[in-house]
Amino acid sequence: MSIIAEYGTILLALACLFGFFMAWGVGANDVANAMGTSVGSQALTIKQAICIAIILEFAGAYLAGGSVTDTIRKGIIDPHMPLLIENPHLLVYGMMAALLAAGTWLLVATHYGWPVSTTHSIIGAIVGFATVGISTEAVNWSKVSSIVASWVVSPVMSGTLSFMIFMSVQKLILDTDNPFKNAKRYVPVYMFLVGFMISMVTLVKGLKHIGLPLDNKQSITLALGIGLLVMIAGKISLTRIKEDAQADKAFHFSSVEKVFGVMMIFTACSMAFAHGSNDVANAVGPLAAVASIISSGGEVSGQTGMPSWVLLLGAAGIVVGLATYGYRVMATIGTHITELTPSRGFAAELAAASTVVLASGTGLPVSTTHTLIGAVLGVGLARGIGALNLRVIGTIFMSWLITLPAGAFLAIVYYHCLYFIFG
């Protein structure tokens, strides 16, 4: 009798538990990135941020989270190795070890308030178990190196974008004679960009598996429409904001920043949605692999559909993680790196969201974390190097470097434990 037939139910229950733990880590660490800038710039309170994230992360994960899962699961390990076809339970142990390892590392990182990349932790963990548990040939190294390259590219790209966006905000709005009037004139244009970018990310990635396949032309038309709607909604809500001469005396741009505060709510929502669609895959990919092997009685298939209960489990874990422990990383991103105001936070989020859009369009697993930190650094640099807290940034970079090896090491340890228990 095979191990999978004998212990299948126990293994599946454990895999669900580990998958939930990993999703909890994604919520506590990664979602905090998506929300950190809005909270740091005081556009939202932590409670409001959590409510927004709960609704939109869930929607993003459930509606648009299916496509990225393939890269993580299929691309890194070759499932057709003879050893794996004969012993499918090795892959089950490996994926479980990877979930547990990545979850553990996220727990440690969140405790210290380091924003690390969940994508890296899970990739590190999968590579670690594959090299030790199967063989070095099982790992698709060219895929791994293209993923490694995207980590350098994503912060640089989003940093450059956010630098440029914030410079345009300074030129068009902040450094003019009447910043408030110009803010009302130009902000709707930025809003249109936000609406367009975010609907693109959703349409290009997400509507296939709920039965609405759109080609590129339809997607762009629809996204332009949504962008215009967001712009009109923004214009209406901006008419309510009046210039406050008293507050402007204390802080020259306080009325202008109120206008950007409205924007931040839009960008925070969009960031949460984009994040849900991109990162749930990390938590759920290995779990879906385990579920498909166990339900097929030990067959390692190349392609599996994404069961909706798996996406639900992932989305629920994310929400719980954010609500229970997310405040630590939010503090790092929102306040410790550089001082954020709504206009700066907006530039950072728009840049990060655009980078994520471009990346998912090309199928690169970029890390939302790196993109966002890159963007926050870009905004800080726009004000000069003195505006950045270099010690915090040094610690963050260190924690990024450790993430892959830490994930790999923990996965190896857990893999041997599972192998020892179940044989």
C-alpha positions in Angstrom: 0.0 0.0 0.0 1.5 3.4 -0.9 2.2 6.0 1.6 -0.2 8.4 -0.1 -3.1 5.9 0.1 -2.3 5.2 3.8 -1.6 8.7 5.2 -3.4 10.8 2.5 -6.0 12.4 4.7 -3.4 13.2 7.5 -1.0 14.6 4.9 -3.7 16.8 3.3 -4.9 18.1 6.7 -1.3 19.0 7.6 -0.7 20.6 4.2 -3.8 22.8 4.8 -2.6 23.8 8.2 0.9 24.7 6.9 -0.7 26.5 3.9 -2.8 28.5 6.3 0.3 29.3 8.4 2.1 30.5 5.3 -0.8 32.6 4.2 -0.9 34.1 7.7 2.7 35.1 7.2 1.9 36.6 3.8 -0.8 38.7 5.4 1.3 39.7 8.4 4.3 40.6 6.3 3.4 41.3 2.7 0.0 42.9 2.9 1.4 45.3 5.5 3.6 46.5 2.6 0.6 47.2 0.4 -1.0 49.2 3.2 2.1 50.6 5.0 2.4 53.7 2.8 -1.2 54.8 3.3 -1.0 54.3 7.1 2.4 55.9 7.3 1.2 59.0 5.4 -1.8 59.2 7.7 -4.3 58.8 4.8 -5.9 55.9 6.6 -6.0 54.6 10.1 -4.7 51.1 10.8 -8.3 49.9 11.3 -9.5 51.3 8.0 -6.5 49.8 6.3 -7.3 46.4 7.6 -10.9 46.6 6.5 -10.0 47.7 3.0 -7.3 45.0 2.8 -9.7 42.3 4.0 -12.2 43.0 1.2 -9.8 43.7 -1.6 -7.1 41.1 -0.9 -9.8 38.5 -0.8 -11.3 39.7 -4.1 -7.9 39.8 -5.7 -6.9 36.4 -4.6 -10.2 34.8 -5.5 -10.8 36.5 -8.8 -7.3 37.0 -10.2 -5.0 34.7 -8.3 -5.0 31.7 -10.6 -2.3 32.4 -13.2 0.8 33.1 -11.2 0.4 29.8 -9.3 1.7 27.9 -12.4 5.2 29.5 -12.4 5.8 28.9 -8.8 4.7 25.3 -8.9 5.8 24.1 -12.3 8.6 26.3 -13.3 11.1 25.7 -10.5 11.0 21.9 -10.1 10.6 19.5 -13.0 7.8 17.2 -11.8 8.6 14.5 -14.4 11.8 13.3 -12.8 11.8 9.4 -12.7 12.4 9.5 -8.9 9.3 11.7 -8.4 7.0 9.6 -10.6 7.9 6.5 -8.6 7.8 8.3 -5.2 5.2 11.0 -5.4 5.1 11.3 -1.7 8.6 12.9 -1.8 7.0 15.9 -3.6 4.2 16.0 -1.1 6.7 16.2 1.8 8.8 18.7 0.0 5.9 21.1 -0.7 4.7 20.8 2.9 8.2 21.5 4.2 8.4 24.5 1.8 5.2 25.9 3.2 6.2 25.4 6.8 9.7 26.8 6.2 8.5 29.9 4.4 5.9 30.5 7.1 8.4 30.1 9.9 10.8 32.6 8.3 8.0 35.1 7.7 7.0 34.8 11.4 10.6 35.6 12.4 10.9 38.5 10.0 7.5 40.0 10.9 8.4 39.8 14.6 11.4 42.1 13.9 9.4 44.3 11.5 11.5 43.3 8.4 9.5 43.5 5.2 10.9 40.4 3.4 9.6 38.9 0.2 7.2 36.0 0.5 8.0 35.1 -3.0 11.6 34.6 -2.1 11.0 32.6 1.0 8.8 30.1 -0.8 11.2 29.9 -3.8 14.2 29.4 -1.5 12.3 26.7 0.4 11.3 24.8 -2.8 14.9 25.0 -4.2 16.3 23.8 -0.8 14.1 20.8 -0.6 14.5 19.9 -4.3 18.3 20.0 -4.2 18.6 17.8 -1.1 15.4 15.7 -1.3 15.5 14.9 -5.0 18.6 16.0 -6.8 20.3 19.2 -8.1 19.0 18.3 -11.6 15.4 18.5 -10.5 15.7 22.3 -10.1 15.2 24.4 -13.2 18.2 26.7 -12.5 17.6 29.0 -15.6 14.2 29.7 -14.2 15.7 30.4 -10.7 18.2 32.8 -12.2 15.6 34.7 -14.2 13.7 35.1 -10.9 16.8 36.3 -9.2 17.3 38.9 -11.9 13.8 40.2 -11.5 14.6 41.0 -7.8 17.2 43.5 -8.8 15.1 44.8 -11.7 11.9 45.3 -9.7 13.2 47.7 -7.0 15.3 49.6 -9.5 12.3 49.9 -11.9 9.8 51.0 -9.3 12.4 53.4 -7.7 13.0 55.1 -11.0 9.2 55.3 -11.7 8.4 56.7 -8.2 11.2 59.2 -8.5 9.8 60.4 -11.8 6.2 60.5 -10.6 7.1 62.5 -7.5 9.2 64.9 -9.5 6.2 65.5 -11.7 4.1 66.1 -8.7 6.7 68.6 -7.4 6.9 70.4 -10.8 3.2 70.5 -11.6 1.8 71.0 -8.1 4.0 71.6 -5.1 6.5 74.1 -6.5 3.9 76.4 -8.1 2.4 79.7 -7.0 -1.0 78.2 -6.2 -0.4 74.5 -5.3 -4.0 73.9 -4.1 -5.5 75.0 -7.4 -3.0 73.0 -9.4 -3.6 70.0 -7.2 -7.3 70.1 -8.1 -6.4 70.4 -11.8 -3.8 67.6 -12.1 -4.8 65.1 -9.5 -7.7 63.7 -11.6 -5.1 62.9 -14.3 -3.1 60.9 -11.7 -6.4 59.2 -10.7 -7.0 58.2 -14.2 -3.6 56.6 -14.3 -4.3 54.7 -11.1 -7.6 53.4 -12.4 -6.2 52.4 -15.7 -3.1 50.6 -14.3 -5.1 48.7 -11.7 -7.9 47.5 -14.0 -5.2 46.4 -16.5 -3.6 44.2 -13.8 -6.9 42.6 -13.1 -8.1 42.1 -16.6 -4.8 40.8 -18.0 -4.3 38.4 -15.2 -7.5 37.5 -13.8 -10.7 37.0 -15.5 -9.8 33.9 -17.5 -10.8 31.4 -15.0 -14.0 32.9 -13.9 -15.1 32.5 -17.5 -14.5 35.9 -19.0 -11.5 35.7 -21.3 -10.8 39.1 -22.8 -8.2 39.8 -25.6 -5.8 42.7 -25.2 -7.9 45.2 -27.2 -11.0 44.6 -25.0 -8.9 44.7 -21.9 -7.4 48.1 -22.8 -10.8 49.6 -23.8 -12.4 48.4 -20.5 -9.4 49.6 -18.5 -9.6 53.0 -20.1 -13.3 53.1 -19.2 -12.7 52.2 -15.6 -9.9 54.8 -15.5 -12.3 57.5 -16.6 -14.9 56.4 -14.0 -12.3 56.6 -11.2 -11.3 60.0 -12.5 -14.9 61.3 -12.5 -15.5 59.8 -9.0 -12.3 61.5 -7.9 -13.3 64.9 -9.3 -16.6 64.7 -7.5 -15.0 63.8 -4.1 -12.4 66.6 -4.7 -15.1 69.3 -5.0 -15.8 68.6 -1.3 -12.2 69.5 -0.2 -11.9 73.2 0.6 -8.6 75.1 1.1 -7.9 75.5 4.8 -5.9 78.7 5.3 -5.2 78.1 9.0 -3.7 74.6 8.5 -1.7 75.9 5.5 0.1 78.4 7.8 1.3 75.6 10.0 2.3 73.4 7.1 2.4 75.0 3.7 1.0 72.1 1.7 -1.6 70.8 4.1 -4.6 71.5 1.8 -2.8 69.9 -1.1 -1.9 66.9 1.0 -5.6 66.5 1.7 -6.3 66.2 -2.0 -3.6 63.5 -2.2 -5.2 61.8 0.9 -8.2 61.0 -1.3 -5.8 59.5 -3.9 -4.1 57.4 -1.3 -7.3 55.6 -0.5 -7.7 54.7 -4.2 -4.1 53.5 -4.5 -4.2 51.5 -1.3 -7.3 49.7 -2.6 -5.7 49.0 -5.9 -2.4 47.9 -4.3 -4.3 45.5 -2.0 -6.1 44.0 -5.0 -3.0 43.6 -7.1 -1.2 42.1 -4.2 -4.0 39.6 -3.5 -3.9 38.4 -7.1 -0.1 38.1 -7.2 0.9 36.8 -3.8 -1.8 34.4 -2.8 -0.2 32.1 -5.3 2.9 31.8 -3.1 0.9 30.5 -0.2 -1.4 28.4 -2.2 0.7 27.0 -5.0 2.4 24.2 -3.0 -0.9 23.4 -1.3 -2.6 23.0 -4.6 0.2 20.7 -5.7 -0.2 18.5 -2.6 -4.0 18.4 -3.0 -3.8 17.3 -6.6 -1.3 14.6 -5.9 -3.3 13.2 -3.0 -6.6 13.4 -4.8 -5.3 11.6 -7.9 -3.8 8.8 -5.7 -0.2 9.7 -6.2 -0.1 11.0 -9.8 2.3 13.9 -10.3 0.5 15.8 -13.1 2.0 18.7 -15.0 -1.0 20.9 -14.8 -3.6 21.1 -12.1 -6.6 23.4 -11.9 -6.8 25.7 -8.9 -9.6 24.3 -6.6 -11.5 27.3 -5.2 -11.4 26.0 -1.6 -7.6 26.3 -1.8 -7.9 30.0 -2.8 -10.4 30.6 -0.1 -8.1 29.0 2.5 -5.2 31.2 1.3 -7.3 34.4 1.3 -8.6 33.7 4.8 -5.1 33.1 6.1 -3.9 36.4 4.6 -6.8 38.3 6.3 -6.1 36.8 9.7 -2.4 37.5 9.4 -2.9 41.1 8.6 -5.4 41.7 11.4 -3.3 40.0 14.1 0.3 41.0 13.3 0.5 43.3 10.3 1.1 46.5 12.3 4.8 45.7 12.8 5.8 45.8 9.2 3.4 48.7 8.5 5.4 50.8 10.9 8.7 50.0 9.1 7.4 50.9 5.7 5.2 53.8 6.6 7.4 55.7 9.0 10.9 54.2 9.5 12.4 54.3 6.0 11.6 58.0 5.2 8.9 60.4 6.3 5.9 59.9 4.1 3.2 62.4 3.3 0.2 61.5 1.1 1.8 63.0 -2.0 4.9 60.9 -1.5 3.0 57.8 -0.5 0.9 58.2 -3.6 3.9 58.4 -5.9 5.4 55.3 -4.3 2.2 53.2 -4.6 1.4 54.2 -8.2 5.0 53.3 -9.2 4.9 50.0 -7.3 1.5 49.1 -8.8 2.7 49.9 -12.3 5.7 47.7 -11.9 3.6 44.8 -10.7 1.3 45.3 -13.7 4.2 45.2 -16.1 5.7 42.2 -14.4 2.6 40.0 -14.3 2.0 40.9 -17.9 5.3 39.3 -18.7 5.0 36.4 -16.1 8.0 37.4 -14.0 7.4 36.6 -10.3 8.5 40.0 -9.0 8.2 40.5 -5.3 5.7 43.2 -4.3 7.9 43.9 -1.3 10.9 44.8 -3.3 8.9 46.8 -5.7 7.3 48.8 -2.9 10.5 49.4 -0.9 12.2 50.4 -4.1 9.4 52.9 -4.8 9.6 54.4 -1.2 13.4 54.8 -1.6 12.8 56.5 -4.9 10.5 59.0 -3.3 12.9 59.5 -0.5 15.8 60.1 -2.9 13.7 62.8 -4.7 14.1 64.8 -1.5 17.8 64.1 -1.2 19.8 61.2 0.5 19.4 62.9 3.9 15.7 62.1 3.9 16.4 58.3 4.1 17.0 56.4 7.2 20.0 54.4 6.0 20.3 52.1 9.1 16.8 50.8 8.6 17.4 50.4 4.9 20.6 48.4 5.6 18.8 46.1 7.9 16.1 45.5 5.2 18.6 44.7 2.5 20.3 42.3 4.9 17.1 40.5 5.6 16.4 40.3 1.8 19.8 38.6 1.3 19.1 36.1 4.1 15.6 35.2 2.9 16.6 32.7 0.2 19.1 30.7 2.3 16.9 30.8 5.4 14.0 29.4 3.4 16.2 26.7 1.9 17.8 25.7 5.2 14.5 25.5 7.1 12.9 23.5 4.3 15.7 21.0 4.3 15.3 20.5 8.1 11.5 20.1 7.9 11.7 17.8 4.9 13.9 15.4 6.9 11.5 15.6 9.8 8.5 14.7 7.6 10.5 12.0 5.9 11.5 10.6 9.3 7.9 10.6 10.6 6.1 9.2 7.6 9.0 7.3 6.0 
